[in-house]
Amino acid sequence: MNATETKQRQRKQARAAHGEQAGQELRLADIPLREAVELVRIDLPAEEAVPLLELGLMPGCAVCPVRRSPFGDPVLDVDGALIAVRRELANCLCVRRAMASGAN
């Protein structure tokens, strides 16, 4: 990874960590590692979304990027299963951060 890619990744992570509020929709590619989010929708044609649905990646499920492949593609934890996806696909997955739970 070169310096430009590193800076771009750091900017994305800073934006994702500081610029958005809980509940706002983001792209999965912008979520930092080890942050669990909820999948809101898949912005793909139905025929391209079916394989993801079959793997359990469906709206409402909890998704957590746990690592990156050697080429920078995210590896996701979806209900205990690890699923590797391309960065381009991660940009098609709309997610939202979990709402902060207040003390009752």
N, C-alpha and C positions, 0 to 999 in steps of 0.2 A: 504494500500500500504506500503510495507516495504522499508527500506533504499536503498537496491540494486535497486529496481524498480524505485525509485525516482531518483537515480543517473543516471540510464540508460536513463530515460526520459529527464533529464536535458542535458545529452550529445547529444542526438538526436536533441533536440531543438537548442542547441548551434551550432551543425553542420548545421542544416537547416537554421538558422538565419545568420550565418557568413561564411560558407564554400562554398556556391554555388552562382553563378551569376544569374541575371534575365534571363529567357529564357531556362535555363538548366532543363532537366527533373529530377524530384524527385518522390518519392513515397508519396502518400497522408498521410500515417501513420507518415511521418517525418515532416509534416507541423505543426507549432504551432497553437494554437487556435486563431481565429479571423483574420487569414491571408487568403485573397481571392486568389485563384489560378485558372488556366484554366485546365480542364481535357484534356489530350492529347490522351490517349488510355486506354483501359481496357484489361489487360493481363489475360484473362480467355477464356475458350472455349465458342463458340457462344451460346450453350444452357444455360450456366451459366450466360452469359452477358445479355440475353434477359430481365429478370426481372428488371435489372438495367436500361436498355434502356426504358422500359415501365414506370419507375418512373421519367424519365427525366434526368437521369444521363448518358449523352452521350458526346462523344468527342466534344470539343469546348465550353461546358457550363462552367459557373463560379461556383466554389465550395468553400465553406468556412466552415472549422470545427469550430463549435460554442461552443461545450461543450463535455464532456466525460460522458459516462454512469457510474453507480457505479462500473462496472467491467472494466472500462478503454477503452471501445469501443467508437469510435468517432460518434458524432451526427453532420450531415452536413446540411448546408443551401444550397439548390439547387433551384434557382429561387423562393425563398420565402417559399419553402416547407422544413420541417425538415425531414431528412432521417437518421435513425440509421443504421450503418453498423458494422460488426465485424472487429476487428483489422486485421485479416487475409485477409479480403476483401480489406481493405484500403491499404494493401501492394501490391495489384494487380492493383491499380489505379495509372497510371502515370500522373503526373501533371507538370505544369511549372508555375513559378511566372510570374506575369504580367510584361511586359516590362516597365521600368521607362519612363514616358512621359516627354519629354523635353519642356521647355518654348519656345513658338514660337513668 
